[in-house]
Amino acid sequence: MIRPIVFSSLLAALPLTMLASAAAQADAAADYAEHCAACHGEDRLGGTGPALIPETLGRVRGIDQVIAQGRVSTQMEGFSDRLSPQAIAALVEYVTAPLGHRPDWDAARIADSREMNPDYQPADSPVFAADPLNITLVVETGDHHVSVLDGDSFEVLDRFATPFAVHGGPKFSPDGRFVYIMSRDGWVQKYDIWSLSEVGRIRAALNSRNIAISPDGQRIAVANYLPESLTILDADLNPVGLIETRVKDRPSRVSAVYQAPQRHSFVLALKDAPEIWEVGTTDLAIRRIPINEPLDDFFFSPDYRQLIGANRDGDKGVVIDLDDGHKVAELPLPGMPHLGSGITWQRDGRRVMATPHLGEGVISVIDMQDWSLVGQIKTAGPGFFLRGHASSPYVWADVFFGPHKDQMHVIDKETLEIVRTLAPFPGRTFAHSEFTRDGSHVLVSLWEDEGAVVVYDAKTLQEVKRLPMRKPSGKYNVWNKITFEDGTSH
């Protein structure tokens, strides 16, 4: 420690702002050690609480309020009675600053993080009377929980806590019994829908993007930003592989990993390298496909032979044939297409795909036989999610960004015309729809902290029920996900 009496002349020469900043950082470090380290780790990499580093916190807002007031339904207590507003502000700056060293998370630390629920008891059959394949999970980001809904009665069967900041869609085992849920700071949680009980969890990385599950349900792949890697787990959350993603000796973050069921492989989008990786789900053999530029946010043809990716500039889509690795076509998709939310359906005897755009208010519809642009549907603003169902003549499209975020468009699949715009909550975000197993009902989120899931009749478009929720975001129907229903993203 520097002793002011020795370096008094040096300190006197420093600007007062630098002295104040150094003092604030020192105080923040001390406050972190006293109040935060026990739960979030002395290295800020997490413990019983989430990691407090920029890669994990991302765009999380209101950190000062969480420190001051705590977080409802979690172990996070408030510190406004012990820390001044100035101290809290300094602590926010401290936890959102990059670490002074590159953190490591190797295979041994992954294995050591595995925590299985000692109270878990598997059931021979579901402990509820509802159709287990018509269960819909609702991710509530407001207090980091998931609600388990009966898709027929819309009764909440269970509500369980998740790791901090669930990211990417949950993935179901092929029989629909188990679900794997991943958090932004790399935790993977396994939950038994039949028993309505958590099975366990493991930390696969420090910052992760999404997960995919193999067709036989025996491998779970975790795409990671930090460290740059793909973590492979077995169905019981044991680590079986850690693949570093390096191209020409340079690491690349993994933007996303996808299951290609017919190919028995995982397909990786690399954030920082002009390659696509295909990894065998059984032998973990790696096939590397060179491309002209990095591609993100993949979409696939139903047979998983063609991959459609968006380029970094967000002004086009590129179609790659995964069998021979060659580019098939370029698609005119300006305005940052969100291919991860793309869906397909049959129109006039031909299969089409549709994608919203993050940068402008259009939905592009593409013919998947000749890759021509069928048309663009003008919307009230940029959207984020699309949903449809084989039994429904409609596509549901939100307007997630901008002044019309309270609108949900219902679009005719044949005419590509907007037939209805729903806006039951003026000025509040109304987004992300999901159909029930038979397509008879659609669930939409009032995406607010004091929010709700609104249930609509899919034919009449009339509201039939509201369920209060804490900032419900994604909703995931078991049947639609395990059957790769055309109207849901994969």
N, C-alpha and C positions, 0 to 999 in steps of 0.2 A: 504494500500500500504506500502511495506517495505521502510523505509527511509535509504538510504545508510549511512548517518551520524551516525545513531545509530548502524548499523550492519557492519560498515566498516571493523572491524577485521575479521568477519565471511566471508564477501565477498572476502577479500584479500586472505583468505585461500582456496577459491574455484579455480579449474583449469580454465584457461582462456577460454577453449572450452565450459565449462558449462556456464560461464558467457555470452559468445557470443550467445550460444543457447537460454538461457533465454531471452536475449535482443531481439533476432530475433523473438521469439514467441510473446513477448509483442508487438513488432512493427507490426507483422502480425495480431494480434488480433485487434490492433488499426486501421490498414489499412482495415481489414474486416469490422469493424464497420462503417468506413467512406465511403467506396466505394461499399460494397457488401450487407450489411444487409438490405437495403431498398427493394431489390428485392429478396434476397435469405433467408431472415429472420434472426433476431438476434440470433436465436438458430440453424441456419444453416439447418433448416428443410424445407426450401423452402417458396416461396411466389408467386410473379409473375414469378420468376425464379425457376429453379429446386433446390432440396435439395443438399447441398454440404457436404455429408457425405460419408464414404467409401462404405456403402451398396448401395448407389445410383450411385456413380461415377464408382464403379467396376473397369473395366480395361480401362476406358476412357484414351486416350493418348493425349498429346499435350495440357494439361490444361494451361501450361505456355503461349503457343501461343494464346489461347483463351483470357486469361487475358490481354495479351499485345495488341493483334490486334482486339479483339472482334469477333463476329460471324455474318457472313453475313445473312441478312434477318431475324434478330432477334433484340430484344431490347438490346442485350449484346454489350456494347461499349468497345473499347480498352482503356487500361490505361498505355500504354508505355510512354505517355507524362507526367504522374504523378508519376509513380512508377519505380524505378530502376530495372535492372535485378535481383539484389540480393533481393530486396523487393518482387518481383514477385515469386522468388524461395521460399522465406519464406512463402508467402501466399499459394502457392501450397502445401507445407508441412502442413500448418495449416488446410486447408480444406480437406485434405486426411487423417488426423489423426482421430482416433475414438473420439467420444464425451466423455466427462468426466462422463456422466450419461446415463442411459438407457432412450431413448426418448419414449414417450407414444403417442398413437393416438387412442382415444376412440370413441365411437359412437357419442358423442356430437360434437367432432371436425370433424368427417366425415360429419355430417349433416351441420355444419357451413361452410364447404368448397364448398358446392354445388353452382355452378354459371351457370345460364341459360342465353342463348343469347337473349337479349331483342329485337333484330332485326329479330329473326327467324320467318318466315312465312311458315307454311306447305302448300304444293301444292297438289291439287286434283289429279294431274297426273304428270309424269316427265316433267321437264322444257326443256328437250332435246328430239331429235327425235330418239336417239340410243336405242337399246334393253336394258332395265334396268337390265335384268338378264345376260347380257353379258358384264357388266362393270367389269373392272379389276382395283383394287387399287394397286398403287405402293408406298411403303414406302421409302421415300428418307431420309436416316439418315444423309446425309451431312449437311443439314440445317433444319432438323426436319419438313418436310412437307410430305403430301401425294398427289400424282397426281391421278386423276380420268380419266381412259382411256375408250374410246369407243372400245369395243372388236372387232368391224368390221372394222372401218376406222382407229383405233389407234390414233384418235384425242384426245388431252388432253381437257377434258370438264371443269375441275376445278383443282385448286391446292391450298390446304389449310394447314395452320400451325397446328402442333400437339404439345402436351406437349413434354418436353425434353426426348429424348431416348426412342422411342417406343420399347416395348419388348413383345415378344409373338405375335402370329398372330391376326389380327383384327377378330372380330366375327360379323356375319350378323344376323339380325332378320330373322325368317323363311320365310318371303315373300321377303327378299332381299332388302327391302327399306332402312333400317337403318343399320349402322355399328357402332360398339363399339370398340374403340381403347384405349389400355392401355400403360402407360409409366412406366419406371423402378421405378420412385419415386411415383407410386401409383395413378396417375391421370387416370380417365376413361372418355373418350370423346365420346359423341354421335353425329353422323353426319347423316343428311338426304340426301341420294343419289338423291331422286327425286327432292328435292329443291336445291341441291348443296349448302347446308348451315349447319354450326354447330348448333346443338340444345343446347348443354350445356356440362358441365363437373363437376366431383366431385372427391375429393381425397379419395380413399378407404383405403389407408395405406401409410406407409413411404417408403417401398420397396416391390415391387410386382413382381410376376413371369409371370402370364398369366391370362386370363379370359375364362369363358365358359358361354354359354347362354342356357336356358332351351328350350325344344322343342316347347313350346307355346310362346316363346319370352318374357315372363313376369318376368324372373329372370336372373340376371347376377351375376355370382360368380367370386370373385377375390381372387386368391391364393397369400398369403403374406409371406414374410420372416420376415418383421419387421412392426408391431408386429406379432408374430406367430399366424396366424389366417386365417379365410375365411370370407371375407366381402360379404354380399348378398345385391344387389341393385334391385329395380324394374326397369321396362323399361323406366321410366321417371327419373332415376338416384336418386331416393329417397332411403336412406338406410333402409333396413327392417330387417337386422340381422347381428350380428358380432359374429362369432363362434370362440372361442379360441381353438386352436389345442394343447391339452395337453394329454400326455400318461403317466400314473403313476405319475401324478403331475409334470411332466417335460414338458416344451414347446417344440414343434417341428415346424420347418419351413415347409411351404407347397411348395414342389417343383413344383407342377403343379396341375391344376384342369381340368377335362374333362367332356364334356356332354355325357351321355349315353342315347340317345333319347328313345330307346325302353324300357328302365328301368325307365324313368322319374326320373333320378337321376344325381347328380354330383359325380364323382369319384376323390378322392384326393390321390396324392402321397405325403407321408410325408418324409421329408429329414432326420429326426433325430430319427425316431421311427419305430419298426418293425410292422407296421399296415398299412392297406389300409382302408380309410374311404369312405363310400357311404352315400351321403346326399340327402334326398328327395327334389326335386325341388319345391314342393308345401308346405309341412309341415315342411321341414328342419329337419326331423328326421334323426338321425345319426346311421348308422350301422357300427360297427368296426370289421374288418377282421384281426385277428392275422396272421402274417407271420414270417418266420424264420429270416429274415434280412431286413433292409430297401431296398425298390425298388424305382428306379427313372424312369422317361422317359417312360411313358406307351404307349402301342399300343393295339388295340382291334380287335377282330374278328368282321366281319360286323354286326352280331346280338348283339354285345356288351355283350355276355355271358362270353367269355374268355378274360382275361387281360394278356398281355405280358409285363413284366417289366424287367429292367436291374438291376443287383445287384451293390453294391457300388464299388466293385473291377473291374467292367466292363469286366468280363471274361465269363459271361453266361447270358442267358435269363431265366426267370421263368414264366411259364404259370399258372395262377390262374383261377379257375372256380368261377365266381362271384355269381352264384346261391347257391352253397354250401360252398364256401370259401376254398376249398381244392386245393392243388397244383396238376396240371395235368401232367406237364412235365418240364424238364429242357432242355434248348437249348444250344448247343455248339456255343457260340457267343463271342469268345475272341476279344480283340482289341477295347473295349468300343463301343458296338453297339449304334447307335443313333436312337432308336426306335421311337422317336417323329417325324422323317421324313420317317417312314416306309410307304409302299404302298402295295396294293394287286392287283392281277389280276387272270384270269382263264388261266391255262396252262394244256393242255392235259386232259381237263375235271375235273381238280382239282384246288382248290383255293390255291394260294401260296402267301406268304408275303415276302417282301424284305426289308432289312435295310442296310444302310451304316455303316461304322465303323470309329470312330474318331481317332483310334490309329493305324490303318493299312490300306493298300490299297486294300480292298476287299469289296464286297457286298454279304451278305449272303442271300440265298433264302431258305425259309422254307415251307414245305408242311403243310397246316393248318388243314389237316384231321388227320394225324398221328404224326405231329410235328417232322418229320424227316428232316434232312438237304438235300435239293435237290442238292445244289452245292454252290460254292463260285466263284464269278466273280472277277478276278484280275483286278485292276485298276491302274492308274498311281500314285496313292497316296490316303491318307485318304480323304473321302468325307463327306459332311454335309447334302446335300439335294437330294432327289429322286422325280421325278414326272413322271406320266403317264396319260393315258386317255383311256376310254373304246374303243374309235374309233381308237386308234393308236396301231400299233404293237410294239412300242418302249417305252423304259424307258430312261429318261434323267437323268444322274448322274454327278454331278460336282466333281472336285478334289480340295476341298477347302483349304487343308493344304499342305504345302511343296512346292518344286520347280516347280511342275506342276499345280499350282493353276490356270493357264490360260487355262486349258483344260476342255472340256465338252464331256463326253462319251454318245453316243447314242447306246442303247443295245437292241437287239432283244429279245422279251418276250419269244419266244419259244425255240430258240437255246441257249439263255443266252450268246451270243457272242456280242462283241463290233463291231458294223457295221460302225461306223464313230466316229472320234474324232474331235471336232471343237475347234479351237484356234485362233480366229480372233484378239486377243489382246496379243501378246507375252509378257510374264512377268507380266501381270496384272490379278487380280482376276476376273474370269468369272464364275458366280455361280447362283444358284436358278432359276429354270425354272418353268413356269406355262402355262398351256394350256388355250385356249379360250373355250367358252361354247361348241362348236361343235367339238373341238379337231383338227380344221384345222390349227391352228397356235400355236407356242410356243414362249413365251417371256422369254428372258434370260438377266441377269444383268451383265453389266460391273461394278463390285462392287468397284468403285473408286470414289473419291470426284468429279472429273470431269468425270463422268461416263455416262452410256447410258443404255437404254433398247433396246435390239436387237430382232427383230421379225423374226421368221423363218417359212417357209412353213413346216408343220409337215410331209408331204409326201415326198417332194423332198429334204428336209433339206437345202434348199437354203435361204439365207438371203433376206428379202423383205423390211425391214425398220429399221432405227435407230432413237431413240428418246433421245436427250441429257437429262441427269438427274444428280442430286447431290447425289452421292453414293447411288444408288437404291439398296435396299436389297430385302425384301420379296415382292412378287406379289400375289394378291389374287383375283381370279375370283368369282363373286357372285354365279353363277350357280353351279360351282364345289363345292363350300363350303356349300351351303344350301342343296344340294342333297347328300352330303357325297360321292362324286365321288371317285371310288376306287383308282384312280391315284393321289389323293392329300392327304396330311396328315390331320388329324382331330384334 
